[in-house]
Amino acid sequence: MARDNKRTLIPGAGPLSRVPAPAAFALVLAVFLLGVWLRGTVGALLLGLLALGVAALLATTWPLLTPSARVLRVLVLGVLVLITVSVL
């Protein structure tokens, strides 16, 4: 019998379960805005670190995502990488 990898994520079961969602959102938003505002090498570095974090989360959750969710998340990552390159 094949194991079903497409299961829903259980709230509180992941490594980031102790981080409140609003705090995580605020931190990501602050890093993004700071990177865009600073521009240059420092801004690109901040946005690059954010893109690496997004890529790590995408790679971790990939087996659990539906194909449409994968496409959307890869698109978001691509836009973030384009913004990172544009601030240089």
Backbone as ProteinMPNN parsed JSONL, in Angstrom:
{"seq_chain_A": "MARDNKRTLIPGAGPLSRVPAPAAFALVLAVFLLGVWLRGTVGALLLGLLALGVAALLATTWPLLTPSARVLRVLVLGVLVLITVSVL", "coords_chain_A": {"N_chain_A": [[0.838, -1.168, 0.0], [0.639, 2.18, -0.896], [2.052, 5.047, 0.595], [0.278, 7.904, 1.607], [1.27, 10.967, 0.765], [0.066, 13.392, 0.553], [-1.149, 14.866, 2.785], [-2.887, 16.884, 5.171], [-1.356, 19.652, 6.821], [-0.77, 19.571, 10.25], [-1.789, 21.843, 12.619], [0.589, 23.199, 14.786], [2.41, 21.142, 14.674], [4.824, 21.45, 13.406], [8.284, 22.684, 13.109], [8.186, 25.421, 13.445], [6.109, 25.914, 15.101], [5.852, 27.205, 17.539], [6.11, 29.842, 16.996], [4.276, 32.729, 16.771], [1.834, 33.327, 14.251], [1.216, 36.033, 13.377], [3.567, 37.353, 14.204], [5.572, 36.093, 12.701], [4.73, 36.826, 10.12], [4.971, 39.629, 10.318], [7.75, 39.871, 10.697], [8.774, 38.81, 8.265], [7.626, 40.629, 6.467], [8.84, 43.009, 7.355], [11.584, 42.486, 6.84], [11.473, 42.192, 4.059], [10.509, 44.775, 3.224], [12.561, 46.389, 4.257], [14.74, 45.435, 2.788], [13.977, 46.19, 0.179], [13.843, 48.946, 0.507], [16.454, 49.679, 1.298], [18.014, 48.873, -0.862], [20.67, 48.17, -3.268], [23.652, 46.312, -2.407], [23.288, 45.48, 0.268], [20.493, 45.466, 0.552], [19.866, 43.558, -1.406], [21.111, 41.366, -0.268], [19.573, 40.973, 2.08], [17.065, 40.412, 0.908], [17.823, 38.163, -0.531], [18.42, 36.362, 1.54], [15.872, 36.11, 2.562], [14.626, 34.911, 0.354], [16.011, 32.48, 0.326], [15.06, 31.376, 2.705], [12.336, 31.112, 2.073], [12.586, 29.288, -0.028], [13.612, 27.089, 1.373], [11.461, 26.46, 3.07], [9.598, 25.826, 1.1], [10.796, 23.582, -0.09], [10.71, 21.823, 2.065], [7.977, 21.44, 2.513], [7.074, 20.486, 0.107], [6.241, 17.733, -0.678], [3.736, 17.614, 0.516], [2.094, 19.405, -0.715], [-0.456, 20.401, -3.024], [-0.572, 20.213, -6.636], [-1.415, 22.747, -7.7], [-0.926, 24.465, -5.541], [1.815, 24.202, -5.379], [2.625, 25.418, -7.786], [1.812, 28.073, -7.349], [3.397, 28.779, -5.13], [5.985, 28.464, -6.145], [5.889, 30.446, -8.066], [5.657, 32.749, -6.432], [8.156, 32.607, -5.164], [9.786, 32.96, -7.414], [9.099, 35.598, -8.165], [10.066, 36.944, -5.93], [12.815, 36.438, -6.204], [13.283, 37.828, -8.614], [12.759, 40.449, -7.757], [14.802, 40.691, -5.914], [17.055, 40.62, -7.601], [16.57, 42.938, -9.011], [17.006, 45.037, -7.211], [19.672, 45.408, -7.035]], "CA_chain_A": [[0.0, 0.0, 0.0], [1.435, 3.394, -0.998], [1.822, 6.026, 1.644], [-0.31, 9.136, 1.09], [2.044, 12.134, 1.177], [-0.772, 14.585, 0.438], [-1.965, 15.011, 3.977], [-2.901, 18.273, 5.626], [-0.44, 19.961, 7.91], [-1.451, 19.674, 11.536], [-1.311, 23.018, 13.335], [1.37, 22.924, 15.977], [3.24, 19.961, 14.533], [6.081, 21.769, 12.729], [9.329, 23.321, 13.922], [7.853, 26.822, 13.695], [4.803, 25.927, 15.761], [5.827, 28.113, 18.691], [6.179, 31.22, 16.518], [2.939, 33.212, 16.417], [1.717, 33.669, 12.828], [1.384, 37.472, 13.113], [4.962, 37.734, 14.396], [6.305, 35.613, 11.529], [4.342, 37.683, 9.007], [5.569, 40.953, 10.536], [9.186, 39.759, 10.47], [8.999, 38.659, 6.824], [7.278, 41.903, 5.844], [9.869, 43.983, 7.719], [12.811, 42.17, 6.099], [11.211, 42.508, 2.654], [10.47, 46.221, 3.049], [13.897, 46.917, 4.522], [15.578, 45.095, 1.638], [13.582, 47.029, -0.96], [14.151, 50.331, 0.83], [17.905, 49.877, 1.334], [18.539, 48.62, -2.2], [22.096, 47.868, -3.327], [24.142, 45.014, -1.958], [22.686, 45.125, 1.557], [19.109, 45.123, 0.281], [19.851, 42.284, -2.121], [21.474, 40.33, 0.709], [18.394, 40.709, 2.916], [16.061, 39.736, 0.086], [18.358, 36.839, -0.84], [18.205, 35.522, 2.72], [14.431, 35.84, 2.604], [14.353, 33.937, -0.714], [16.523, 31.181, 0.787], [14.107, 30.868, 3.698], [11.133, 30.684, 1.352], [12.941, 28.069, -0.76], [13.732, 26.0, 2.341], [10.106, 26.072, 3.466], [8.973, 25.177, -0.055], [11.373, 22.243, -0.232], [10.254, 21.0, 3.182], [6.547, 21.131, 2.413], [6.759, 20.083, -1.272], [5.437, 16.503, -0.817], [2.403, 17.783, 1.086], [1.353, 20.409, -1.469], [-1.142, 20.028, -4.263], [0.111, 20.834, -7.776], [-1.731, 24.178, -7.826], [-0.221, 25.167, -4.466], [3.227, 24.221, -5.769], [2.805, 26.431, -8.828], [1.682, 29.383, -6.726], [4.551, 29.047, -4.265], [7.154, 28.646, -7.012], [5.698, 31.764, -8.664], [6.013, 33.731, -5.401], [9.613, 32.551, -5.02], [10.355, 33.576, -8.611], [8.924, 37.051, -8.067], [11.005, 37.408, -4.904], [14.153, 36.419, -6.793], [13.339, 38.939, -9.561], [12.869, 41.689, -6.974], [16.156, 40.678, -5.353], [17.996, 41.002, -8.663], [16.296, 44.312, -9.457], [17.475, 46.042, -6.248], [21.141, 45.579, -7.148]], "C_chain_A": [[0.891, 1.242, 0.0], [1.056, 4.367, 0.118], [1.3, 7.315, 1.027], [0.464, 10.333, 1.637], [1.228, 13.416, 1.15], [-1.703, 14.678, 1.642], [-1.915, 16.474, 4.417], [-1.892, 18.452, 6.748], [-1.242, 20.15, 9.188], [-0.908, 20.901, 12.257], [-0.572, 22.623, 14.599], [2.293, 21.739, 15.857], [4.609, 20.262, 13.931], [7.074, 22.461, 13.639], [9.033, 24.792, 14.228], [6.549, 26.979, 14.472], [4.724, 26.901, 16.937], [5.91, 29.58, 18.29], [4.768, 31.667, 16.144], [2.901, 33.673, 14.958], [1.841, 35.171, 12.573], [2.83, 37.945, 13.269], [5.81, 37.295, 13.204], [6.0, 36.482, 10.317], [4.997, 39.054, 9.124], [7.075, 40.929, 10.271], [9.504, 39.652, 8.977], [8.71, 39.968, 6.104], [8.342, 42.959, 6.127], [11.166, 43.736, 6.948], [12.64, 42.513, 4.622], [11.251, 44.02, 2.417], [11.826, 46.869, 3.284], [14.83, 46.637, 3.346], [15.263, 45.946, 0.425], [13.978, 48.483, -0.717], [15.663, 50.603, 0.783], [18.548, 49.768, -0.051], [20.027, 48.266, -2.15], [22.409, 46.479, -2.805], [23.462, 44.561, -0.664], [21.225, 44.713, 1.363], [18.987, 43.786, -0.426], [20.21, 41.133, -1.196], [20.279, 39.966, 1.59], [17.321, 39.958, 2.129], [16.523, 38.334, -0.308], [18.183, 35.877, 0.325], [16.731, 35.157, 2.868], [14.06, 34.794, 1.55], [14.859, 32.546, -0.323], [15.585, 30.562, 1.819], [12.827, 30.359, 3.05], [11.409, 29.38, 0.599], [13.057, 26.874, 0.184], [12.357, 25.526, 2.805], [9.38, 25.363, 2.328], [9.497, 23.751, -0.22], [10.885, 21.296, 0.863], [8.811, 20.549, 3.013], [6.139, 20.596, 1.041], [5.901, 18.818, -1.375], [3.991, 16.651, -0.339], [1.515, 18.721, 0.271], [0.664, 19.817, -2.687], [-0.399, 20.697, -5.423], [-0.189, 22.327, -7.93], [-1.033, 25.003, -6.74], [1.269, 25.241, -4.767], [3.496, 25.314, -6.78], [2.763, 27.825, -8.222], [2.919, 29.721, -5.893], [5.834, 29.221, -5.066], [7.081, 30.016, -7.688], [6.085, 32.864, -7.68], [7.523, 33.766, -5.206], [10.293, 33.212, -6.212], [10.246, 35.091, -8.596], [9.889, 37.63, -7.035], [12.437, 37.438, -5.44], [14.307, 37.559, -7.798], [13.469, 40.276, -8.843], [14.263, 41.798, -6.379], [17.173, 41.137, -6.388], [17.799, 42.475, -9.047], [16.806, 45.382, -8.474], [18.983, 46.242, -6.29], [21.51, 46.812, -7.913]], "O_chain_A": [[1.806, 1.341, 0.818], [-0.105, 4.478, 0.512], [1.835, 7.772, 0.017], [0.341, 10.678, 2.813], [1.672, 14.434, 1.683], [-2.921, 14.575, 1.5], [-0.991, 17.205, 4.06], [-1.615, 17.531, 7.516], [-2.276, 20.817, 9.189], [0.298, 20.999, 12.487], [-1.056, 21.809, 15.386], [2.914, 21.351, 16.847], [5.481, 19.393, 13.949], [6.766, 22.788, 14.786], [9.582, 25.344, 15.182], [5.96, 28.06, 14.494], [3.638, 27.366, 17.285], [5.795, 30.465, 19.138], [4.131, 31.049, 15.291], [3.828, 34.332, 14.487], [2.521, 35.559, 11.623], [3.27, 38.839, 12.547], [6.673, 38.046, 12.749], [6.908, 36.839, 9.566], [5.52, 39.581, 8.142], [7.615, 41.867, 9.684], [10.405, 40.33, 8.484], [9.47, 40.372, 5.224], [8.707, 43.723, 5.234], [11.779, 44.683, 6.455], [13.551, 43.061, 4.001], [11.944, 44.491, 1.515], [12.196, 47.805, 2.574], [15.618, 47.498, 2.955], [16.17, 46.379, -0.285], [14.403, 49.173, -1.644], [16.093, 51.642, 0.282], [19.501, 50.481, -0.366], [20.574, 48.082, -1.062], [21.552, 45.596, -2.766], [23.104, 43.392, -0.523], [20.774, 43.725, 1.942], [18.12, 42.976, -0.098], [19.666, 40.037, -1.331], [20.007, 38.787, 1.817], [16.741, 38.99, 2.622], [15.707, 37.418, -0.409], [17.839, 34.712, 0.126], [16.391, 34.037, 3.251], [13.269, 33.891, 1.825], [14.204, 31.545, -0.613], [15.347, 29.355, 1.8], [12.3, 29.313, 3.427], [10.573, 28.477, 0.587], [12.645, 25.768, -0.165], [12.119, 24.324, 2.919], [8.635, 24.41, 2.559], [8.724, 22.824, -0.462], [10.671, 20.109, 0.615], [8.467, 19.411, 3.333], [4.967, 20.283, 0.833], [4.908, 18.829, -2.102], [3.121, 15.885, -0.753], [0.317, 18.823, 0.534], [1.144, 18.86, -3.294], [0.335, 21.66, -5.202], [0.712, 23.096, -8.264], [-0.597, 26.124, -7.003], [1.918, 26.236, -4.445], [4.472, 26.054, -6.66], [3.597, 28.669, -8.552], [3.422, 30.842, -5.958], [6.681, 30.038, -4.707], [8.107, 30.674, -7.862], [6.772, 33.814, -8.057], [8.107, 34.843, -5.095], [11.268, 33.944, -6.043], [11.188, 35.789, -8.971], [10.464, 38.697, -7.253], [13.185, 38.372, -5.153], [15.357, 38.2, -7.834], [14.22, 41.144, -9.288], [14.841, 42.884, -6.346], [18.049, 41.948, -6.089], [18.764, 43.169, -9.369], [17.017, 46.526, -8.879], [19.508, 47.15, -5.646], [22.695, 47.094, -8.093]]}, "name": "protein", "num_of_chains": 1, "seq": "MARDNKRTLIPGAGPLSRVPAPAAFALVLAVFLLGVWLRGTVGALLLGLLALGVAALLATTWPLLTPSARVLRVLVLGVLVLITVSVL"}
